[in-house]
Amino acid sequence: MLVVGGGINGAVACAALAGGGATVGLIDAGDFAGGVSSSSSNLAWGGIKYLESGDLRLVRKLCLSRNRLMDAYPSTVREIRFFTSIRRGFRLWSVMVWLGALLYWLMGNCRMAMPRYLTVNRIRREAPVVAADDVLAGFEYSDCYLYDNDSRFVFNFIRSAMDAGAYTCNYCAADNLSWQSQQGYWQVQLTDKVSGKRLEVKARAVINATGPGADRLNASVGVTTQTQHVLSKGIHLIVDRVTEQNKVLTFFASDGRLFFVIPMGPKTCIGTTDTPANRPGEGVTPADRAFVLANANELLALDQPLTDADIIAERVGVRPLALAGEQDGRDWVQLSRKHEIEVDRERRFLSIFGGKLTDCINVGDEVVALIHGLGIEVPSRGERWYGEPGLAERAAFIARAAQLQLDALTPGFASEPLSLRFWRRYGPQAHRILDDIEADSREAQHILSKAEYTRAELRLTAKREMVVDLEDFMRRRSKVEQVVRRSDIINDPGLPELATLFFGDSAGVMMRAYQRDS
């Protein structure tokens, strides 16, 4: 099988097939998770907002999917409290919204902390950063967030697929896909965009996981589907932390949609917008920034209003929302992030529409079942292909790290012990990091002055994570570029060594390209 597109849907499709023993390849015309899968809100949530539209089946499914994800990746997908305020004039009574939060908790099998009703006085006392003058009441409930970042989470699926035998290639474009009916396979012409080399592969089935580009790819090969995409652009702005609370502050923005203030390590991520988009690659506009800043300044009690000068980084993603049939005047804003998979059985072509990170394991399972239904053997179908290693392996790693006194080497600005961070990011491969540190304690030193990456883990990243340029690491394998100003990265004294670890003799060329792109 050939999977086209290395976002979350393509990553789990490839990981599930490879984990089931099938022969599978994955390509992406850019870097893995280079689109909307690296520009989400970094949340794994059960879709509480869909309660208002009455789609209870979807909410129930997403809550169970969130629970499954949290169980499978306890180091990465963690519970976090959402602190929500209801302002005067909101379309629903505050007590009704509170009852909705209680229903949401029940639909998630009460797996998390119980919701709390918040009076105005309690909001003022517990979250003084919330501008409470126009607030009637609120509530607090639990969902999940990603401890690192979304693109890192996506790449770990791709890495697990590679470890299971999958062939993967970023910066590799599919120029032409042609169904050979007599032979019963797809002939695919590829271009390696790094070397310029032309390649040809044959695949018994093709999986279109190109996200916002799915309709375009389908049209190019003559595949028709009942489902199409409506595109929605969402942006976030990253600023210095506006509160020390480790909670997601949740509001309803001036247009009535959900608006988040999300902790992101030493920074705060604010957004999102929800505006129509015409193409996948749309960027952040002045109007987008003005909307987010205006709502943040209105909803938060800040010492000084946030301005453009406070913006450290921006995130922009064009979400593909699945729409079956014609829009028929439906408000596209009410469309959910649920996924649909359509199959052209005659030509063995799968198209994945919509979807969100929360539901990703289900997507992988469904792809395997559909491929099996097309008569293609998946030898170990039904075996678990996802999740962190078991508690015994984790305990063995933590014990070894303790013997090396690894956590004593953690610099003062680090947000967590090195042992926990290494295990979460690299799993069993983190033993290779310990090998390097055991041989030379300098391998535990952080290379960049404002980012938590050690020399040893950068060596491992260079070997295993297919970093083609500095942007791949700074923006997607890590969130360095999201919490450190680009100008500070460029001027960091550790950047030359980091570039050398990744690119050797080509480090200077790659650094100049990174500076030029800034």
C-alpha positions in Angstrom: 0.0 0.0 0.0 1.0 3.6 -0.5 -0.1 6.3 1.8 0.0 9.8 0.4 0.1 12.5 3.1 2.0 12.5 6.3 -0.4 14.3 8.7 -2.1 12.6 11.5 -4.4 10.5 9.3 -1.6 9.3 7.0 0.7 8.7 10.0 -1.8 6.4 11.8 -2.8 4.7 8.6 0.8 3.8 7.9 1.5 2.9 11.5 -1.5 0.6 11.7 -0.7 -1.2 8.5 3.0 -1.6 9.3 2.1 -2.7 12.8 -0.1 -5.3 11.2 2.7 -6.7 9.2 1.7 -5.2 5.8 4.1 -3.8 3.3 3.4 0.0 3.2 5.0 3.2 2.2 4.2 6.8 3.1 5.2 10.0 1.3 4.6 13.7 1.8 5.4 16.5 -0.6 6.7 18.5 2.3 7.7 17.6 5.8 5.7 15.2 8.0 2.9 17.0 9.9 3.7 20.1 7.8 0.1 21.3 7.5 -2.8 21.5 9.9 -1.3 18.6 12.0 1.3 21.0 13.3 -1.0 23.9 13.9 -3.8 22.6 16.1 -4.6 23.7 19.6 -2.5 20.9 21.0 -5.6 19.5 22.7 -7.1 16.0 22.7 -10.7 16.7 23.6 -14.0 15.0 23.3 -15.9 17.7 21.4 -17.8 19.4 24.2 -18.9 22.1 21.8 -20.9 19.5 19.7 -23.3 19.1 22.7 -25.0 22.4 21.6 -25.7 21.0 18.1 -27.2 17.8 19.6 -24.7 15.4 18.1 -24.5 13.2 21.2 -23.3 10.1 19.3 -20.3 12.1 18.1 -19.5 13.5 21.5 -19.8 10.0 23.1 -17.5 8.6 20.4 -14.9 11.3 20.8 -15.0 11.1 24.6 -14.2 7.3 24.4 -11.5 8.0 21.8 -9.9 10.6 24.1 -9.9 8.1 27.0 -8.4 5.5 24.7 -5.6 7.9 23.6 -5.0 8.9 27.2 -4.6 5.3 28.3 -2.3 4.5 25.3 0.0 7.5 25.8 -0.1 8.5 29.5 3.3 10.3 29.2 2.0 12.5 26.4 -1.8 12.8 26.5 -2.6 14.2 29.9 -5.6 15.5 31.8 -5.9 19.3 32.2 -8.6 21.5 33.6 -10.5 23.9 31.5 -11.6 27.0 33.4 -14.6 28.5 31.6 -16.5 31.8 32.2 -19.9 32.7 30.8 -20.4 36.4 30.1 -23.6 38.4 30.3 -25.8 38.1 27.2 -24.5 34.6 26.2 -27.0 32.6 24.2 -27.5 30.0 26.9 -28.1 30.3 30.6 -25.0 29.6 32.6 -26.7 26.8 34.6 -27.5 25.1 31.3 -23.9 25.2 30.2 -22.9 23.8 33.5 -25.4 20.9 33.1 -23.8 20.3 29.7 -20.4 20.0 31.3 -21.9 17.5 33.7 -23.4 15.5 30.9 -20.0 15.6 29.1 -18.3 14.2 32.1 -20.9 11.3 32.3 -20.5 10.6 28.5 -16.7 10.2 29.1 -17.5 7.5 31.7 -16.5 9.8 34.6 -12.8 9.1 33.8 -11.6 12.6 34.8 -12.1 15.0 37.7 -15.8 16.0 38.1 -16.8 19.4 36.8 -17.3 22.3 39.2 -19.7 25.2 39.0 -17.9 28.6 39.4 -19.5 31.6 40.9 -18.2 35.0 39.9 -16.4 35.4 43.3 -14.7 32.0 42.8 -13.6 33.0 39.3 -12.1 36.3 40.7 -10.4 34.4 43.5 -9.0 31.4 41.5 -8.3 33.1 38.2 -7.7 36.8 38.7 -6.4 37.0 35.1 -10.0 36.6 33.9 -11.8 39.9 33.3 -14.8 39.1 35.5 -16.8 42.4 35.5 -19.2 41.2 32.8 -19.1 37.5 33.9 -22.3 35.8 35.3 -20.8 32.4 36.3 -18.7 29.6 34.9 -17.6 26.0 35.3 -14.4 24.0 35.3 -14.1 20.6 33.6 -11.4 18.2 32.3 -10.1 17.3 28.9 -6.6 16.4 27.6 -3.7 18.2 26.1 -0.4 17.1 24.4 2.6 17.7 26.7 5.0 18.3 23.8 3.3 19.3 20.6 1.0 17.9 17.9 3.6 17.5 15.1 5.9 15.6 17.5 3.0 13.3 18.3 2.3 12.7 14.6 6.0 12.0 13.9 6.2 9.3 16.6 3.5 7.4 14.7 5.6 7.6 11.6 8.7 6.6 13.5 6.9 3.6 14.9 5.8 2.6 11.4 9.4 2.8 10.2 10.5 0.6 13.1 7.8 -1.9 12.0 9.3 -2.0 8.5 7.4 0.8 6.6 9.1 2.9 3.9 8.7 6.6 4.5 9.9 9.7 2.7 9.2 13.4 3.4 9.8 16.0 0.6 8.7 13.4 -1.9 5.9 14.4 -4.3 3.5 12.1 -6.2 3.5 13.6 -9.7 1.3 11.0 -11.4 -0.9 8.1 -10.2 -2.2 5.7 -12.8 -4.4 2.7 -12.2 -3.2 -0.3 -14.3 -6.5 -2.3 -14.6 -5.0 -5.4 -16.2 -2.2 -5.8 -13.7 -4.3 -4.6 -10.8 -2.0 -2.0 -9.3 -1.3 1.7 -9.1 1.8 3.0 -10.9 3.0 6.1 -9.2 5.6 8.5 -10.4 7.5 10.3 -7.6 10.0 13.1 -7.3 12.5 13.3 -4.5 12.4 17.1 -3.9 15.7 17.1 -2.1 17.8 15.3 -4.7 15.6 15.8 -7.8 15.7 12.1 -8.4 12.6 10.5 -10.1 11.2 7.3 -8.7 8.5 4.9 -9.6 6.6 2.6 -7.3 3.8 0.2 -7.7 1.0 -0.2 -5.0 -1.9 -2.6 -4.7 -3.8 0.2 -2.9 -3.5 3.9 -2.4 -4.7 5.8 0.7 -5.3 9.5 0.1 -4.5 11.2 3.4 -3.6 14.6 2.1 -6.1 16.5 4.3 -7.1 19.7 2.7 -5.6 18.4 -0.6 -7.8 15.3 -0.7 -10.3 16.6 -3.2 -7.6 17.8 -5.5 -5.8 14.5 -5.5 -9.1 12.6 -6.1 -9.9 14.8 -9.0 -6.5 14.2 -10.6 -7.0 10.4 -10.6 -10.7 10.5 -11.5 -12.0 9.2 -8.1 -15.5 10.6 -7.2 -16.8 10.6 -3.7 -20.0 11.6 -1.9 -17.9 13.5 0.7 -15.9 16.6 0.1 -14.0 19.1 2.2 -15.0 22.5 3.4 -11.9 24.4 4.6 -11.7 26.4 7.8 -8.6 28.5 8.8 -7.6 28.6 12.5 -4.8 30.6 13.9 -3.1 30.9 17.3 -0.7 33.5 18.7 2.0 32.6 21.2 3.0 35.2 23.8 4.8 35.2 27.1 2.7 33.5 29.9 -0.2 35.6 31.0 -0.9 33.5 34.1 1.0 30.9 36.1 -2.1 28.7 36.3 -1.7 25.4 34.5 -5.2 25.4 33.2 -6.8 26.2 29.8 -8.8 29.3 30.2 -11.9 29.0 28.0 -14.2 31.8 26.7 -16.7 32.5 24.0 -15.2 35.0 21.7 -17.0 38.0 20.2 -18.4 35.9 17.4 -19.7 33.3 19.9 -17.1 30.6 19.2 -14.8 28.9 21.6 -11.6 30.8 22.4 -8.7 29.3 24.4 -5.8 30.6 26.4 -3.6 27.5 26.6 -0.4 27.0 28.6 2.5 26.1 26.4 5.5 25.6 28.7 6.9 29.0 29.4 4.5 30.7 27.0 0.8 31.0 26.4 -1.0 30.0 23.2 -4.1 32.1 22.4 -6.8 31.4 19.8 -8.4 30.2 17.6 -10.1 31.8 14.7 -12.6 29.9 12.5 -12.8 31.6 9.1 -13.6 30.2 5.6 -10.5 29.3 3.6 -10.1 28.8 -0.1 -6.8 26.9 -0.2 -4.7 24.8 2.1 -1.7 27.2 2.3 -3.4 30.4 3.6 -1.4 32.4 6.2 -2.1 34.7 9.1 -3.6 38.1 8.1 -3.6 41.4 10.0 -7.3 40.8 10.6 -6.6 37.4 12.2 -4.1 38.9 14.6 -6.4 41.8 15.4 -9.3 39.4 16.2 -7.2 37.3 18.6 -5.5 40.2 20.3 -8.8 42.1 20.7 -10.6 39.1 22.3 -7.6 38.4 24.5 -7.5 42.0 25.7 -11.2 42.0 26.4 -11.4 38.7 28.1 -8.3 38.9 30.2 -7.4 41.4 33.0 -3.8 42.2 31.9 -1.5 44.8 33.3 -0.8 46.0 29.7 -2.8 45.1 26.6 -1.3 42.6 24.2 0.0 44.1 20.9 1.7 42.7 17.8 5.1 43.3 19.6 4.2 40.7 22.1 3.7 37.9 19.5 6.6 35.4 19.7 5.2 33.0 17.1 2.1 32.2 15.1 0.3 29.0 14.2 -2.0 28.7 11.2 -3.7 25.6 10.0 -6.4 25.0 7.4 -8.8 22.4 8.8 -10.5 20.0 6.4 -14.1 19.6 7.5 -15.9 16.6 6.0 -19.2 17.4 4.2 -21.4 14.7 2.7 -23.3 16.0 -0.4 -24.0 19.7 -1.1 -23.8 22.3 1.6 -27.4 23.3 1.0 -27.1 26.5 3.0 -25.8 24.8 6.1 -23.5 27.0 8.3 -20.1 25.5 7.7 -19.1 26.6 11.2 -21.4 24.0 12.6 -19.6 21.2 10.8 -17.8 18.8 13.1 -14.3 17.4 12.9 -15.6 13.8 12.5 -13.9 11.7 9.8 -15.2 9.8 6.9 -13.4 7.2 4.8 -14.7 6.4 1.3 -13.5 3.5 -0.8 -13.3 3.0 -4.6 -13.3 -0.8 -4.4 -12.6 -1.4 -8.0 -9.4 0.5 -8.0 -8.5 0.0 -4.3 -8.3 3.7 -3.5 -9.2 5.0 0.0 -10.0 8.7 0.7 -9.8 10.0 4.3 -11.9 13.1 5.0 -11.9 15.3 8.0 -10.8 13.9 11.4 -9.0 15.2 14.4 -6.1 14.1 16.6 -8.5 12.8 19.3 -9.9 10.2 16.9 -6.7 9.1 15.3 -6.4 5.5 16.7 -9.9 4.8 15.3 -8.8 6.0 11.8 -5.8 3.6 11.9 -8.1 0.7 12.9 -10.6 1.5 10.2 -8.0 1.7 7.4 -6.7 -1.7 8.3 -10.2 -3.2 8.3 -11.0 -1.6 4.9 -7.7 -2.7 3.3 -8.4 -6.3 4.6 -11.9 -6.0 3.0 -10.3 -5.3 -0.3 -8.6 -8.7 -0.2 -5.1 -7.5 0.8 -3.6 -9.5 3.6 -2.6 -7.7 6.8 -1.0 -10.7 8.5 -1.2 -9.5 12.1 -4.5 -7.7 11.8 -6.0 -7.1 15.2 -2.8 -6.9 17.1 -2.1 -3.6 19.0 -0.1 -1.2 16.8 -0.1 1.9 19.0 0.7 3.1 22.5 3.7 3.6 24.8 5.8 0.6 25.9 4.6 -1.1 29.1 5.2 0.1 32.6 8.0 -2.5 33.2 10.0 -1.0 30.3 9.4 2.5 31.6 10.4 1.5 35.1 13.6 -0.1 33.8 14.5 3.1 32.0 13.8 5.4 35.0 15.9 3.1 37.2 18.8 3.2 34.8 18.5 7.0 34.6 18.5 7.2 38.4 21.7 5.1 38.6 23.3 7.6 36.3 22.0 10.5 38.4 20.6 11.9 35.2 18.0 14.2 36.8 20.7 15.9 38.8 22.2 17.1 35.5 18.9 18.9 34.6 19.7 22.7 34.2 17.8 25.1 36.3 15.4 26.3 33.6 14.2 22.9 32.7 10.5 22.3 33.3 10.7 18.6 34.1 13.4 15.9 34.9 15.4 14.7 31.9 14.4 11.1 32.5 10.7 11.8 32.1 11.3 14.0 29.1 13.5 11.5 27.3 11.1 8.6 27.9 8.1 10.6 26.6 9.8 11.7 23.5 11.8 8.7 22.5 10.5 5.6 24.4 13.0 2.7 24.4 15.3 4.5 22.1 16.1 6.8 25.0 18.5 4.1 26.2 20.8 5.2 23.4 20.8 8.7 24.9 21.7 7.2 28.2 24.6 5.3 26.5 26.0 8.6 25.2 25.6 10.4 28.6 27.2 7.5 30.5 30.2 7.7 28.2 30.5 11.5 28.4 28.4 13.6 30.9 28.8 16.6 28.5 26.2 14.9 26.3 23.5 15.9 28.9 24.3 19.6 28.2 21.6 21.7 26.5 22.8 23.1 23.2 20.5 26.1 22.8 20.4 28.6 25.6 16.6 28.9 25.7 15.5 25.4 24.6 15.4 22.1 26.4 17.4 19.8 24.0 20.5 18.1 25.0 23.5 17.2 22.9 22.7 13.4 23.2 19.1 13.7 22.1 20.0 15.9 19.2 22.4 13.2 18.0 19.5 10.7 18.2 17.2 13.0 16.4 19.8 13.5 13.6 20.0 9.7 13.1 16.3 8.8 13.4 14.0 11.7 12.6 14.6 12.6 8.9 15.4 16.2 9.5 16.0 17.8 6.1 16.3 21.4 7.1 16.4 23.4 10.4 12.8 24.3 10.1 11.9 20.6 10.4 13.5 20.4 13.8 12.7 23.8 15.2 9.0 23.8 14.2 7.9 20.2 14.0 10.1 17.6 15.7 10.2 20.1 18.5 8.3 23.3 19.5 11.5 25.4 19.9 10.3 27.9 17.2 7.0 28.2 19.0 8.4 29.3 22.4 11.6 31.1 21.4 11.7 34.1 19.1 13.2 33.3 15.7 15.7 36.1 16.1 16.9 34.6 19.4 17.3 31.2 17.7 19.4 32.7 14.9 21.6 34.5 17.3 22.0 31.6 19.8 25.6 30.7 20.3 24.6 27.0 20.3 23.0 27.1 16.8 26.2 26.3 14.8 26.8 23.1 16.9 23.2 22.1 16.5 23.4 22.6 12.7 26.6 20.6 12.6 25.0 17.7 14.5 22.3 17.5 11.9 24.1 18.5 8.6 27.8 18.0 9.1 29.8 19.9 6.5 26.6 21.5 5.1 25.8 23.2 8.5 26.8 26.6 7.2 24.6 26.4 4.1 21.6 25.2 6.1 22.0 28.0 8.7 22.2 30.6 6.0 19.0 29.2 4.4 17.3 29.3 7.8 18.3 32.9 8.3 17.2 33.8 4.8 13.8 32.3 5.3 13.4 34.4 8.5 
